[in-house]
Amino acid sequence: MSARNQTELNPVNVALGKSAQSAIDLTSIPFDEICTAVNLSTEAMRRRLSGSLPFLCIEVVQLANFLNMPVSDLIADSFDQAVTT
């Protein structure tokens, strides 16, 4: 990814990544188990958490289900963050 692309990240993707990272940080589940549950490699998950690649809808649902949280909470937190930044 070029430096130009890194500075032009979609704020919603970045916010969703931050929201997902916050949810992951609150759990004691190992990161690699979370990645496996969402069918992503650890590198692919890190790219999504950084906002450099967007989460697919199914990945958001799988992540929320695996972390035992409502999908709406994960998405609402990210949009609130995107709007305020």
C-alpha positions in Angstrom: 0.0 0.0 0.0 1.4 3.4 -0.9 1.8 6.2 1.6 -0.9 8.1 -0.3 -3.4 5.3 0.2 -2.6 5.1 3.9 -3.4 8.8 4.4 -6.7 8.5 2.5 -8.3 5.7 4.5 -12.0 5.7 4.7 -12.9 7.0 8.2 -15.7 4.4 8.6 -13.4 1.5 7.9 -10.9 3.0 10.4 -13.6 3.5 13.0 -15.0 0.0 12.6 -11.5 -1.4 13.0 -10.9 0.6 16.2 -14.3 -0.5 17.5 -13.5 -4.1 16.7 -10.1 -3.8 18.3 -11.6 -2.3 21.5 -14.0 -5.3 21.6 -11.2 -7.7 21.1 -9.1 -6.0 23.8 -11.9 -6.6 26.3 -11.8 -10.4 25.8 -9.4 -13.0 27.1 -9.8 -15.0 23.9 -6.5 -15.4 22.0 -6.2 -13.3 18.9 -5.5 -16.3 16.6 -8.8 -18.0 17.8 -10.7 -14.9 17.0 -9.2 -14.8 13.5 -10.1 -18.4 13.0 -13.7 -17.9 14.1 -14.0 -15.1 11.5 -12.2 -17.1 8.8 -9.3 -14.6 8.5 -5.6 -15.0 8.8 -4.0 -12.9 11.5 -2.5 -10.6 8.9 -5.9 -10.1 7.2 -7.5 -9.3 10.5 -4.8 -6.8 11.4 -5.4 -5.0 8.0 -9.1 -4.8 8.8 -8.4 -3.6 12.3 -6.1 -0.9 11.0 -8.8 0.2 8.5 -6.6 -0.4 5.5 -9.1 -3.1 4.3 -12.8 -2.9 5.1 -14.6 -5.7 7.0 -17.1 -7.6 5.0 -20.6 -7.7 6.5 -20.3 -11.4 7.3 -17.0 -10.8 9.1 -18.6 -8.2 11.3 -21.5 -10.5 12.1 -19.1 -13.4 12.8 -16.9 -11.3 15.0 -19.8 -9.9 17.0 -21.3 -13.3 17.5 -18.0 -14.8 18.5 -17.4 -12.0 21.0 -21.0 -12.5 22.2 -22.0 -8.9 21.5 -24.8 -7.4 19.5 -23.7 -6.5 15.9 -25.5 -3.2 16.4 -23.2 -2.3 19.2 -20.1 -3.0 17.2 -21.4 -1.0 14.3 -22.9 1.9 16.4 -19.6 2.4 18.3 -17.7 2.6 15.0 -20.1 5.1 13.4 -20.2 7.3 16.6 -16.4 7.3 16.5 -16.3 8.1 12.7 -18.6 11.0 13.1 -16.7 12.5 16.0 -13.3 12.3 14.4 
